Amino acid sequence: MIIFQIHEKHGRHMANNHTEAILNEKSGWKTVTEAEFYSLKVTEAQKVIPEAKTQKIALEENEDREALAARYEEITGKKPHHRLGIDSIKAFLNGSNI
């Protein structure tokens, strides 16, 4: 059984069981009907993209992962996942995944 939930900041989620849904509700998720779930419009909070992400960032050809990770952290506020490769970080910094 799928339980449809929405969150003001995080958007939509489909919980797989009642236990998951109850835990989500304790974290601010709201259980809604399927119709409400699919008619949900993206909120302004979900549309916000930091300015730095919308601009191309000049990358040097031989920049190492550590330097790229530092730039990634400046934009997102968190370090990139340890399995995120140099090419993926460069693509993110260039706005390819926006």
URNOR-V858567 format. One record per residue. N is the residue number from 1. RES is the residue in three letters. PHI is phi as a letter, one per 20 degrees, with the letter a starting at -180 (* if undefined). OMEGA is omega in whole degrees, -180 to 180 (* if undefined). BURIAL is # if it has 16 or more other ideal C-beta (glycine too) atoms within 10 Angstrom, else .. Layout:
# URNOR-V858567
N&RES&PHI&OMEGA&BURIAL ; N&RES&PHI&OMEGA&BURIAL
This chain:
# URNOR-V858567
1&MET&*&179&. ; 2&ILE&e&177&. ; 3&ILE&d&-176&# ; 4&PHE&e&-179&# ; 5&GLN&c&177&# ; 6&ILE&c&178&# ; 7&HIS&c&-177&# ; 8&GLU&g&-177&. ; 9&LYS&e&-171&. ; 10&HIS&e&176&. ; 11&GLY&n&-173&. ; 12&ARG&d&176&. ; 13&HIS&b&175&. ; 14&MET&d&178&. ; 15&ALA&f&-177&# ; 16&ASN&e&-180&. ; 17&ASN&b&-176&. ; 18&HIS&f&180&. ; 19&THR&f&178&. ; 20&GLU&f&-179&. ; 21&ALA&f&-180&# ; 22&ILE&f&178&. ; 23&LEU&f&178&. ; 24&ASN&f&-180&# ; 25&GLU&f&177&. ; 26&LYS&f&180&. ; 27&SER&d&174&. ; 28&GLY&o&178&. ; 29&TRP&f&-180&# ; 30&LYS&d&178&. ; 31&THR&f&-178&# ; 32&VAL&c&176&# ; 33&THR&f&179&. ; 34&GLU&f&179&. ; 35&ALA&f&178&. ; 36&GLU&f&-179&. ; 37&PHE&g&-177&# ; 38&TYR&e&178&. ; 39&SER&e&-179&. ; 40&LEU&f&177&. ; 41&LYS&e&179&. ; 42&VAL&f&-179&. ; 43&THR&e&178&. ; 44&GLU&f&-179&. ; 45&ALA&f&-179&. ; 46&GLN&e&-179&. ; 47&LYS&e&-175&. ; 48&VAL&f&176&. ; 49&ILE&c&179&. ; 50&PRO&g&-178&. ; 51&GLU&g&-178&. ; 52&ALA&f&-179&. ; 53&LYS&f&-176&. ; 54&THR&e&-179&. ; 55&GLN&d&174&. ; 56&LYS&f&-180&. ; 57&ILE&d&-180&# ; 58&ALA&f&180&. ; 59&LEU&d&176&. ; 60&GLU&e&-175&. ; 61&GLU&g&-174&. ; 62&ASN&d&180&. ; 63&GLU&f&-177&. ; 64&ASP&e&-175&. ; 65&ARG&f&-179&. ; 66&GLU&f&179&. ; 67&ALA&f&178&. ; 68&LEU&f&180&# ; 69&ALA&f&178&# ; 70&ALA&f&178&. ; 71&ARG&f&177&# ; 72&TYR&g&-179&# ; 73&GLU&f&177&. ; 74&GLU&f&-176&. ; 75&ILE&f&-173&. ; 76&THR&e&-177&. ; 77&GLY&n&177&. ; 78&LYS&b&-180&. ; 79&LYS&f&177&. ; 80&PRO&f&177&# ; 81&HIS&g&-176&. ; 82&HIS&f&179&. ; 83&ARG&e&178&. ; 84&LEU&f&-175&# ; 85&GLY&e&-179&. ; 86&ILE&g&-179&. ; 87&ASP&f&179&. ; 88&SER&f&178&# ; 89&ILE&f&178&# ; 90&LYS&f&179&# ; 91&ALA&f&178&. ; 92&PHE&f&-178&# ; 93&LEU&f&178&# ; 94&ASN&e&176&. ; 95&GLY&n&-178&. ; 96&SER&f&-176&. ; 97&ASN&d&-180&. ; 98&ILE&e&*&.
